[in-house]
Amino acid sequence: MYLALREMRHAKTRYALIITIMLLVSFLVLFVTGLARGLAYANGSVIENMEADYMILQDDADHRLMRSELSAHQLGAAEAVLGKERVSAFNLKMTTLSQENGQGKADVALIAIDPDSWIAPVVTQGKTLTGDIEGAIVVDRKLAKEGYTIGKVVVDHASGTSWTISGYTDDQSFSHTPVVFLNPLEWSKLQAKMALGRDARTDIGQYNAFAVLASEDEADQLRTIVEGVEVISKGEAVSAIPGYKEEQGSLMMMIVFLFVISAFVLAVFFYVVTIQKSGQFGVLKAIGTKTEYLVAGVVGQVLVLSVGSLTVSLLLIWAAEAVLPNSLPFQLESGTLAFVCGSFVAMSLAGSLLSVYQVAKTDALEAIGRTT
């Protein structure tokens, strides 16, 4: 490692250029990863934030929450297996709201829940939702930027139903739209208005999904006992949101290519440098330097460059995150950060294998002869 560091100190310009390239690539990897995680969270944070272990949906709904239609009979069957305290039904609907004066239209996701259930959101400002108060809703705080303040009356365009905003909750979105929570009473009124002029069903379609707290064995029991349902994880429910897989697939492909590019850049750089130093490696081998020592020097240089570039990139990412607007979906949890950094270092080491092979096969006599 001594020779490796001395060489880097001697050839400052050469190694400054490669660490700049690695810095840019690692920053881009971290930024795109944070953007991918932020978009994924914005797509289904209302599902991810629920403390449920599984979701129960209609068996032919293709894991889509809004396609699912469950009955009160199926709810009773699920409660018979787990108990009422571990099953919570909810409804979901996409709609457009506007302020009472017709201004400030906003696309939202309406979710009807039992305010006393364990899936009810935490209200961070204003009054909490209750089951007996009519005309009140709790909205995601992002709507405040569009003028949806506490106490303001909003109107549902599809049904003409009006509600008063009673409180805010944070980080609740579905399919990149803010979530509006209402109690079952308001949901019933909404459905009654929507059913005017149509045949209203009394049993099928009362609920979109059930959130449940259950073990794997209990989930298997639900699949067996409750007819016409599928029991899926929260991750599967989020992945089935329209556009989620396509969005995440595109971003993941970009991240993978950035990893591959960084490995190739390092591989080419160190391979060229290693070939240029073949004579020096030969001389060092001739005077008794072990191959393991020379290989450790090459690997050490790769580690110093990759870890150094990652450290600066992390500082830049944290600085960028501090100044990015809240409307930009960006999220980097510690677990994701550790995985990305570890993968980047691993790919960098993989890119140095060609140079390691070149050092190992360097023949001392041949290299000295070439030098002479």
N, C-alpha and C positions, 0 to 999 in steps of 0.2 A: 504493500500500500504506500510505502515511502516513495518508491520510484514513481508510482502512478500520480501521487499528489505533486511531486516535483515537476513532472512532465506537464501537468495541467497548469502549474504556476508559470512554467517557461513558455508554453504555447497559449497565452491568454486569449488571443484573438480567435484562434481555431475553436477552442472550447466555449468561448463566449457566444459564438455563432450557433453552435449546436444546442447550448442550453437555452438560447433565445427561441429556437425552433421548438424545442421540447416544452418550453414555458407556454408558448402560444397554443400548442396542441393540447397540453394538459388543461389549460384554462378553458379551451373550447369543449373538451370532454366533460369537465365539471359543470360548465354552464348549460350544455345541452341536457345533461343528466338531471340537473335541477329543474330545467324547463319541462322535461318529460315527467318527472315526479309531480311537479306543480300542476301540470295539465291533467294528470291522472287523478290527483286529489280533487281538483275543481270539477272533474267529471262525475265523481260519485262520493263526495265527502259526507253527504247526509247518510249514506249507507255505511261508509267506513267508520263514522263516529258513533253509530249505534253499538251498544254493548252486546249485541246478539252474536251467537255462535253460528247459527244457520238461518237461512231463509226458506220458507215454504211457499212454493208457487204452483200454479196449475201445471199439470204434467205435459201439456202440449203448447206451453207458452214460450219455448226456446230460451228459457232463463230470462225473458224480458218481463220486467215488473209491470209495465203498462198493458201488456197482453194478457196477463194473468187475471183470472176471475175465480175467486173462491167463495164458498158458501158458508153460512152460519153452521150448517151441519158439519162441515170439514173443520171449522174452528172448534166446535165441541169435541170432535174426535181427537184433535191435537191436544186440547186441554185435558182430556181423559188420560192421555199418556204422560204428559209432563206436569199437569196442574195449571190452574189459571194464572198463577203468578209468574210462570215462565213462558207464556205465550202472549204476544201482543200483536194485534191485527192493525194494519194501516192501509190507507188508500192513496193513490198517486194519480195526478192529472197535470198535464201541461196546459197552460193558458196564458192569456195576456191581460195584464191589469193596466189601469190608467187612474190618474187622480180624478177627483170628483168633477173638476172642470174640464175633463177630457184631455188634459195635457199629460206629458210624461209617460208615454206607453212603455211598458216593460214586460218582457217575456219571463215567466216564472213557472216553478213547479209547485203545485198545491199538494200538500201532504196532510191527510187527516189522521190524527192519532188521539189516543186517550191521554189527556194531559196528566193523569195520575200514573201512567205506566212508566216503566224503566227506559223506554226509548224516547221519552219526551226530551226536547232539547233544553239546554241550560240557557235561561234568559239572562243576558248580561246587562240589560238596561230596560227599564219600564216594568210593566206588570206581567206576571206569568200567565200562561193560558190556563183556563179552568173549564170544566165541563158544563157548567150551568150559566155562564155569561154568554149572551147572544151578541153576534155582530163583531166579535173581537178576533184579531189574528196576531201572530208573532211572525216577524219577517227577518230575513238575513240582513245584516247591517250594510251589505253592499248596496242595497236599495236606497239607503239614506243619501247616497251621492246623487241620486236621481230625484230627490225631493220627497221621498217617502219617509216623512218624519213621524214620530210618535204622536198620536192624536189625529192624524190626517185620515180622511175617508178615501178609500180606493174602491174601484168598481171592476168587476170581472166582465170582460167584453162578451164572453160566450153566453152568459146567463143573465147579466144585468144585476147580479147580486152585489151589494155594497158591504164593506167591512170597515172597521176602524182599527188602525194599527195600535196595539197596546204595548208592544215591546220589541226589542231586538235580540237576535241570537247571532253567534259568530260562526264562520266557516261551515255553512250549511248550503250546499249546492248540489244540483243534479243536472247532468248533461250540460254543464257550463252555464246554468241559469240559477239565480237565487231561489231559495226555497221559502215558501210561505206556509206556516203551520196553522191549522184550524182544528177545532174540536169536532167530534162526530155529529153534534147537533147542526153545526153550520154545513157540514158535508151533506147531511140529509136534506137540508133546505136547497143546497146547490143541485143535488141530484133530482129533487122534485121539480125544480124549474127546468132542468135540462130534459126531463122526461115528458114534459107537456107536449101533447100531440103524438106521443109514441107509446108503445106498450111497455109499461114499467114491469120489470121482473122483480119478484119478491124474494127470491132465494139466491139463484145463481148470480154471481157478480157483485155481491155485497162488499167484498174485500178484494184488494189486489194481492196482498201478501201477508204472511205471518212472520214476525221476527221471533226466534225462539232461543232459549238458553238450554243447550243439550249437549250431552257427550256423544261420541261416535256411535256407541251402542244404542243410545236413545234415538239418534237420528235414523239408524237402521230400523228401529221399531216403528218410527213415524212413517217410513217408506212402505212398511208392510201393512200397518193398520189403517192409516188414513188413505182412502181411495182417491185416485185421480190427482195426485200431487207429486211433485218432485222436491226433494230436500237438497239444497245447494248451499255452498259457503258464501260468505259476503263477497269474497274475491270473485267468484263466478258471477254473482249478480252484477257487480261493477263492470266486469269484462263484457257482459252482454249489453251494456248501454250502447245504443247506436253510435258508431264512429269511434268507439274507444279503442278497439283492436287496431283499426287502420291508423289512427293517430299515434298510438304507442309503437306500432310496428315500424312506421317511418322513422320515428326518432331513435328507436333502438338500432335500426340499420345504420343511421348516421354515427351513432356512438361506436358501434362495432368497427366501422370503417376507419374512424379516427384512431382506435386502438391499433388496428392493423397498420395504418400509415405511420404511426409513431414507432412501431416495431421495425418497419422497413427502413425508416430514416436512420434510426440508430444502427441497424445492421449494416447499411451501406457506409455510413460514416466510419464506424469502427473497423469495418473490413478494409476500407481504403487506407486508414491510418495504420492498421496492423501490417498490411503489405509493405507500406513505406518503411516500416520499422523492422522488417524481417532481418536485415543485417545486424541491427542492434540486439534483437532477440537471440540471434545466433552467437554473437560475441558473449552475451550474458550466460547463455547455456554452456559455452566453451569454458568459461572461467568457473563453472560449477553452480550457477544459479538453477534452482529446480524449476521444472515446468509449472508445478503447482503455484509457485510464488508469482510467476509471470501471469498465469491465468487469473490469480487472485487480484493482480493489479488491474487487468482489463475489467473484470467484474466489479471491482471497487470503483473504477471510474464511472461505469454505467450506474451504479447505485448512487454515487454522489450527484451525478447529473440529474437522474430521475427524481431522487428525493428532494434535491435542491429546487428543481423546477416545480415540483408539486407543492412545496412549502410556499413559494412565492405565489403560485396559482391560488392556493387556499386563501392567502391574505387578500389577493385581488378579488376573489369570489365573495368573501365576507364584506369587503368594502363595497362591491357592486350591489350585494343584497341589501345593504343598508340604505342605498340611494335609489334602488328600484322602486317604482310606484307599486302600491298595494294591488292595483288592478292587474299587474303582470303575475301570472301563476308561476311562482318559483319556489321550490321546496327541496331542501337537502337535509335529510335526517342523518344523524351520526352513523347509523348502520349503513345507509347507502353510501355515505362519504367514505367510510372505511373500506367498503367493498370496491368502490371505484378506484381509490388510491392504491389498494393492494393489487388490483387487476392491472393498473397502469405500470406499477413497478415490475410485476410478473412479465408483462408483455415486453418491457424494456430489457429485462434479463434474457428473455427468449430471443430478442433481436441481437444479443451479443454472442449467441452460441456459435455463429459462423466465425467470428473473430477468435473465440476460444479454440475452435478446431484448428484455425490457421496457426495460432501460437503453438498448440500442442504438436503439430506435425512439422514445425520448422526444424530443419536439420542444421546443427551447429557448423559442421564443415562446409556444407553447401553455402550457408549464409555468409561465412567468413570468406569463402572463395569469391562469392559474388561481390562482397565489399572490396576485397583486394583488387 
